[in-house]
């Protein structure tokens, strides 16, 4: 049961990270990966 919760939490985290990365990249159109840096710092 714990493994299921870990899988679900990891999936939710991956989806939210992907969505946030896309939103940041849409606003900041630069070559430097600010979206990745911002997500990793937080």
N, C-alpha and C positions, 0 to 999 in steps of 0.2 A: 504494500500500500504506500509506503514511504517513497518507493521508486516512482510510482505514478505521480505523486505530488512534485517530485523533483523534475520529472519530465514536463509536466504541465507548467511549472514555474519557469523552467528554462525556455520553453516554447514561447510563453508570454513575453519574457524578457527579450528574446530574439526578434519577435515581431515588433515590439515597441521600439527597440533600438533601430530597426530598419526604417520604421515610419518616421522617427525623429531625425534620423540621418537624412532622409529624403526632404523633409521639411526645411532643415537647416541649409542643405545644399541649394534648394530652390531660392532662398533669400540671399545667400552669400555665394555669388558666382565668381570664385577665385580658383586658381590652380592648387593652392595650398589646401590640404584637407582639414579645414577648420571644424567641420562637423565631426569627424572622427576624433580629433583632439578634444573637443568640448565634451563629447559623450564619454570618452575614456577618463577625463579629469573628474567628471561628476560621478 
